[in-house]
Amino acid sequence: MRWVLGLLLVIASPIACETCACGYVLADDAHKSAPLVFTDRLETNFASLSDFNRNSAWTRQQFNVSAESGRGKYGKSFEVENVFSYAGPNVFEHQDAKRDVKKSRRAMGLRVGSIPTAMGAIGAAEIDSARTDMFWGSYRVLMRLTRASGTCGAFFWYRNDSQEIDMEFLSREFNVAAKVFPINLVIHSPESMRDGYDASKSGTLRRVELSFDPTSAFHEYRFDYLPGRVLFFADGQFLAEMSGNKMPNSGGHVILQHWSNGNTLWSGGPPSSDAVIWVRSVKAYFNSSDVQRHKKWNDKCSSGEMRAKTCQVANETSEESRSSDGSAGDDDHANDDGPTTQEDSPGSHEMMPSMARLALWIVACILLSSL
């Protein structure tokens, strides 16, 4: 039944693309402004992605950071094999998978090693979006964190070391018994770079307590990158806002990272055994910093009739979707790269009779409700 539903959703999905031809509207009271329109979309369902080589929207990273450069006791060794899908051969070797296999395995794993290499580095994981023109927008990740003390998990937007928006989780700060689960919200600027990447000195670091245990289930973390300000959320609940001339003002890309280098002031560690963060999906609704892309959108959507072809972005991923393994449906949504990776940007949508797509969409919804 699931494969039938997934096929129907893939076939019917162009109806949604056609409806959203001129963008995505974010209407949120937290912004205290008029509705925001974003022209592009990138959605990746890592629960359905079993082969990273088929996905052109993301790139697993391999590089080394010395202990000195990373300001830690150990270096960091980012390896592509530390980013793996639920279908990979190593899933059941990690304690975080063994603790709750059913909830974790339909996701992408980001692994941190526990034993330093011969070069004195700790194994780490990073995956980056291929697009580097991601500008004003709303960026969300659905993930489950590790309980293994001594790692730093991060979901962030990056232009360079002086323009960066971070949501960082230090597992050494978690206290399950006391129900203490902080999140560190960081914006790096030329000032924080000058201060040795200590954003607390430049006033762009916030430490906020989460109202839930981020290691027990999947939760959605989000930041809205807007002109002159950045807003942060968890499961749709407002956490903090930063504003002013220290905010970024360029296009960049999205990064998911998990690492440890023994720095007692930040990641701590390394963990006593391999630690894994599980990522189920990433959703981004944004404007491009590419002038030609922006011109293409203006040309296509200049008329009032076309401007109405937008879709409203939900404030948060529903609890039902957060608890689902996400295995039904398509891998990504975009319009450039085929079945595994589809990005929605202004323009191309496959041609299929609208009534036929509508009928398929209705059938898919009926099947979904009957599961």
C-alpha positions as CSV (number, residue, x, y, z in Angstrom):
1,M,0.0,0.0,0.0
2,R,2.8,2.5,0.9
3,W,4.5,2.1,-2.5
4,V,1.2,2.7,-4.3
5,L,0.6,5.8,-2.2
6,G,4.2,7.0,-2.8
7,L,3.8,6.5,-6.6
8,L,0.5,8.4,-6.6
9,L,2.0,11.3,-4.7
10,V,4.9,11.5,-7.1
11,I,2.6,11.5,-10.1
12,A,0.2,14.0,-8.6
13,S,2.8,16.3,-7.1
14,P,3.0,18.6,-10.2
15,I,-0.5,19.9,-9.3
16,A,1.0,21.4,-6.2
17,C,4.0,22.8,-8.2
18,E,1.6,24.5,-10.7
19,T,-0.4,26.0,-7.9
20,C,2.8,27.3,-6.3
21,A,4.3,28.6,-9.6
22,C,4.9,32.1,-8.1
23,G,6.2,31.2,-4.7
24,Y,5.5,30.4,-1.1
25,V,3.9,32.7,1.4
26,L,4.8,32.8,5.0
27,A,2.2,34.5,7.2
28,D,3.3,34.3,10.7
29,D,2.4,36.6,13.6
30,A,6.0,36.3,14.9
31,H,7.2,38.4,12.0
32,K,4.9,41.3,12.8
33,S,4.9,42.3,9.2
34,A,3.1,41.7,5.9
35,P,3.1,38.2,4.5
36,L,6.5,37.2,3.0
37,V,6.8,35.7,-0.4
38,F,9.7,33.3,-1.2
39,T,10.3,32.3,-4.8
40,D,12.2,29.0,-4.4
41,R,11.8,25.8,-2.4
42,L,14.1,23.0,-1.5
43,E,12.6,20.0,0.4
44,T,14.5,16.8,1.0
45,N,13.0,13.7,2.6
46,F,16.1,11.8,3.8
47,A,13.9,9.0,5.0
48,S,13.4,8.0,1.4
49,L,16.9,8.6,0.3
50,S,19.0,5.4,0.1
51,D,21.7,6.5,-2.4
52,F,23.4,9.8,-2.0
53,N,24.9,9.5,-5.4
54,R,21.4,9.9,-6.9
55,N,20.8,13.2,-5.0
56,S,22.3,16.3,-6.6
57,A,20.8,18.7,-4.0
58,W,23.3,17.7,-1.2
59,T,27.0,16.9,-1.0
60,R,28.7,15.0,1.7
61,Q,31.9,16.6,2.8
62,Q,35.4,15.3,3.3
63,F,38.1,17.5,4.9
64,N,40.2,17.9,8.0
65,V,40.5,20.7,10.6
66,S,43.5,20.8,12.8
67,A,43.2,21.1,16.6
68,E,44.8,24.6,16.4
69,S,42.5,25.8,13.7
70,G,39.4,24.4,15.4
71,R,40.4,25.7,18.8
72,G,40.2,22.2,20.4
73,K,42.2,19.4,22.0
74,Y,41.7,17.3,18.9
75,G,41.4,17.9,15.2
76,K,38.2,17.1,13.3
77,S,38.1,14.6,10.4
78,F,35.0,15.0,8.3
79,E,34.5,11.8,6.3
80,V,31.7,11.0,3.7
81,E,31.0,7.6,5.3
82,N,30.0,9.4,8.5
83,V,26.9,10.6,6.6
84,F,24.8,7.6,5.9
85,S,21.2,6.6,5.1
86,Y,19.0,4.3,7.0
87,A,19.7,1.6,4.4
88,G,23.5,1.8,5.0
89,P,25.4,-1.1,6.5
90,N,26.5,0.6,9.7
91,V,23.1,1.8,11.1
92,F,22.7,-0.9,13.8
93,E,26.3,-0.5,15.0
94,H,25.6,2.8,16.7
95,Q,24.2,3.1,20.2
96,D,21.7,5.7,19.2
97,A,20.2,3.3,16.6
98,K,20.1,0.4,19.1
99,R,18.4,2.6,21.7
100,D,15.4,3.1,19.4
101,V,15.8,1.5,16.0
102,K,12.2,1.9,14.9
103,K,12.2,5.7,15.4
104,S,15.6,6.4,14.1
105,R,16.5,4.1,11.1
106,R,14.3,5.9,8.5
107,A,16.6,8.9,8.5
108,M,20.0,10.1,7.6
109,G,22.7,9.6,10.2
110,L,25.5,12.0,11.1
111,R,28.1,10.1,13.1
112,V,30.8,11.3,15.4
113,G,33.6,8.9,16.4
114,S,34.8,8.1,19.9
115,I,38.4,7.2,19.2
116,P,41.0,9.7,17.9
117,T,42.7,8.8,14.6
118,A,46.5,8.4,14.4
119,M,46.6,12.1,13.4
120,G,44.8,13.1,16.6
121,A,41.4,13.9,15.0
122,I,37.9,12.8,15.9
123,G,35.6,11.5,13.1
124,A,32.9,13.9,12.1
125,A,30.1,14.4,9.6
126,E,28.9,17.2,7.3
127,I,26.5,17.5,4.4
128,D,26.0,20.8,2.5
129,S,23.3,22.0,0.1
130,A,24.5,22.3,-3.5
131,R,22.8,25.6,-3.9
132,T,24.8,28.6,-2.6
133,D,22.4,31.3,-3.5
134,M,20.0,30.8,-0.6
135,F,19.0,34.3,0.6
136,W,16.1,35.6,2.7
137,G,14.0,32.6,3.7
138,S,12.6,30.1,6.2
139,Y,14.8,27.1,6.9
140,R,13.7,24.0,8.8
141,V,15.2,20.7,9.8
142,L,13.4,17.7,11.3
143,M,15.9,15.8,13.5
144,R,16.6,13.7,16.6
145,L,19.7,14.5,18.7
146,T,22.1,12.2,20.5
147,R,22.3,11.6,24.2
148,A,26.0,10.7,24.0
149,S,27.8,13.5,25.9
150,G,30.5,15.4,24.1
151,T,29.3,16.4,20.6
152,C,28.1,19.5,18.8
153,G,25.2,19.1,16.4
154,A,24.4,22.0,14.1
155,F,21.9,23.2,11.5
156,F,23.1,26.4,10.0
157,W,23.2,28.8,7.0
158,Y,26.7,29.8,5.9
159,R,28.1,32.5,3.6
160,N,31.6,32.8,5.2
161,D,33.1,33.1,8.7
162,S,31.6,36.5,9.1
163,Q,28.1,35.7,7.9
164,E,26.7,32.6,9.6
165,I,23.4,31.7,11.3
166,D,23.6,28.7,13.7
167,M,21.3,26.5,15.7
168,E,23.8,24.4,17.8
169,F,23.2,21.6,20.3
170,L,25.9,20.6,22.8
171,S,25.0,17.2,24.1
172,R,27.2,17.7,27.2
173,E,24.7,20.3,28.3
174,F,21.7,17.9,28.2
175,N,20.4,16.6,31.5
176,V,17.6,14.0,31.0
177,A,16.9,13.6,34.7
178,A,16.6,17.3,35.3
179,K,14.8,17.9,32.0
180,V,17.4,20.5,30.9
181,F,17.9,20.7,27.1
182,P,19.4,24.0,25.9
183,I,19.9,25.2,22.3
184,N,22.5,27.7,21.4
185,L,21.5,30.3,18.8
186,V,24.5,31.9,17.2
187,I,25.0,34.6,14.5
188,H,28.6,35.1,13.4
189,S,29.5,38.6,12.1
190,P,32.8,40.5,11.5
191,E,32.7,41.5,15.2
192,S,32.5,37.8,16.4
193,M,35.2,36.9,13.9
194,R,37.4,39.6,15.4
195,D,36.6,38.3,18.9
196,G,37.9,34.8,18.1
197,Y,34.5,33.5,17.0
198,D,33.0,34.2,20.4
199,A,29.6,35.5,19.6
200,S,28.8,36.2,23.2
201,K,31.1,39.2,23.1
202,S,29.3,40.7,20.1
203,G,25.9,40.0,21.7
204,T,24.8,37.5,19.0
205,L,24.6,34.4,21.2
206,R,21.4,33.2,22.9
207,R,21.1,30.1,25.0
208,V,17.4,29.0,25.2
209,E,15.9,26.1,27.1
210,L,13.8,23.7,25.0
211,S,10.4,22.6,26.4
212,F,11.0,19.0,25.3
213,D,13.6,16.3,25.2
214,P,15.3,16.6,21.8
215,T,16.9,13.1,22.1
216,S,13.6,11.2,22.5
217,A,11.8,12.0,19.2
218,F,12.1,14.0,16.0
219,H,11.5,17.8,16.4
220,E,11.5,20.6,13.9
221,Y,14.1,23.4,14.3
222,R,13.7,26.5,12.2
223,F,15.2,29.9,11.6
224,D,13.8,32.7,9.4
225,Y,16.5,34.8,7.8
226,L,15.0,38.2,6.9
227,P,16.4,41.6,6.1
228,G,18.1,42.9,9.2
229,R,16.8,40.2,11.6
230,V,16.8,36.5,12.2
231,L,14.0,34.6,14.2
232,F,14.4,31.1,15.7
233,F,11.7,28.5,16.4
234,A,11.4,24.9,17.7
235,D,8.2,23.0,16.7
236,G,6.7,26.3,15.6
237,Q,7.2,27.9,19.0
238,F,9.2,31.2,19.0
239,L,12.5,31.0,20.7
240,A,14.4,34.3,20.1
241,E,15.1,37.1,17.6
242,M,18.3,38.9,16.8
243,S,18.4,42.1,14.7
244,G,20.7,44.9,13.7
245,N,23.6,45.5,11.4
246,K,25.4,42.3,12.5
247,M,22.9,40.2,10.7
248,P,24.0,38.6,7.3
249,N,23.0,40.2,4.1
250,S,24.1,37.8,1.3
251,G,23.2,34.5,-0.2
252,G,24.7,31.3,1.1
253,H,24.1,27.6,1.7
254,V,22.7,25.3,4.3
255,I,24.8,22.9,6.3
256,L,24.1,20.0,8.7
257,Q,27.1,19.1,10.9
258,H,28.0,16.8,13.8
259,W,31.5,17.0,15.4
260,S,33.6,16.9,18.5
261,N,37.1,18.2,19.2
262,G,37.5,18.1,23.0
263,N,37.0,21.9,23.5
264,T,35.7,22.0,27.1
265,L,34.0,25.3,26.4
266,W,32.0,24.0,23.5
267,S,31.6,20.5,22.2
268,G,33.5,18.7,25.1
269,G,34.2,15.1,24.3
270,P,35.0,13.0,22.5
271,P,32.0,10.8,23.3
272,S,32.6,7.5,25.1
273,S,31.1,5.7,22.1
274,D,30.1,6.6,18.6
275,A,27.3,9.1,18.6
276,V,24.7,9.7,15.8
277,I,22.2,12.5,15.1
278,W,19.3,11.5,12.9
279,V,17.9,13.8,10.3
280,R,14.6,13.1,8.6
281,S,14.1,16.1,6.4
282,V,15.1,19.6,5.5
283,K,12.7,22.2,4.1
284,A,13.7,25.6,2.8
285,Y,11.6,28.4,1.3
286,F,13.7,31.2,0.1
287,N,14.6,33.9,-2.3
288,S,17.7,33.5,-4.5
289,S,20.6,35.9,-4.5
290,D,21.1,35.1,-8.2
291,V,20.1,38.1,-10.3
292,Q,19.0,36.0,-13.3
293,R,16.8,33.7,-11.2
294,H,15.2,36.8,-9.6
295,K,14.6,38.3,-13.1
296,K,13.1,35.1,-14.3
297,W,10.6,35.1,-11.4
298,N,9.7,38.8,-12.1
299,D,9.1,38.1,-15.7
300,K,6.9,35.1,-15.0
301,C,5.0,36.5,-12.1
302,S,4.5,40.1,-12.9
303,S,0.8,39.9,-13.6
304,G,-1.8,39.8,-10.9
305,E,-3.2,36.5,-12.0
306,M,0.1,34.8,-11.8
307,R,1.0,36.5,-8.5
308,A,-2.0,34.7,-7.0
309,K,-0.4,31.3,-7.8
310,T,1.3,30.9,-4.4
311,C,1.2,28.4,-1.6
312,Q,1.1,29.2,2.1
313,V,3.9,27.7,4.2
314,A,2.8,26.0,7.4
315,N,4.1,27.4,10.7
316,E,5.4,24.0,11.7
317,T,5.6,20.4,10.6
318,S,2.6,18.6,12.1
319,E,3.1,16.3,15.1
320,E,1.8,13.4,12.9
321,S,4.4,14.1,10.3
322,R,7.1,14.4,12.9
323,S,6.2,11.0,14.3
324,S,5.9,9.3,10.9
325,D,8.9,7.6,9.4
326,G,8.5,9.7,6.3
327,S,9.0,6.7,4.0
328,A,6.0,7.4,1.8
329,G,6.2,10.0,-1.0
330,D,9.0,11.5,-3.0
331,D,12.5,12.2,-1.9
332,D,12.8,15.9,-2.8
333,H,10.9,18.7,-4.4
334,A,12.7,20.7,-7.0
335,N,12.3,21.3,-10.7
336,D,15.7,20.8,-12.1
337,D,17.1,17.4,-11.5
338,G,14.7,14.6,-12.0
339,P,13.0,12.1,-9.7
340,T,15.4,12.1,-6.8
341,T,16.0,15.8,-6.5
342,Q,13.5,18.4,-7.5
343,E,14.0,22.1,-6.7
344,D,11.1,24.5,-7.1
345,S,12.3,27.7,-8.6
346,P,10.4,30.0,-10.9
347,G,9.4,28.1,-14.0
348,S,9.4,24.6,-15.3
349,H,6.6,22.2,-14.4
350,E,5.8,18.9,-16.1
351,M,2.8,19.1,-18.4
352,M,0.0,16.7,-17.4
353,P,-3.8,17.3,-17.8
354,S,-4.9,19.1,-14.6
355,M,-8.0,17.1,-14.1
356,A,-6.0,13.8,-14.2
357,R,-3.5,15.2,-11.7
358,L,-6.4,16.3,-9.5
359,A,-8.0,12.9,-9.6
360,L,-4.7,11.2,-8.7
361,W,-4.2,13.7,-5.8
362,I,-7.7,13.0,-4.4
363,V,-7.1,9.2,-4.6
364,A,-3.7,9.6,-2.8
365,C,-5.3,11.6,0.0
366,I,-8.1,9.0,0.4
367,L,-5.5,6.2,0.6
368,L,-3.5,8.2,3.1
369,S,-6.5,8.8,5.4
370,S,-7.3,5.1,5.4
371,L,-3.8,4.0,6.6
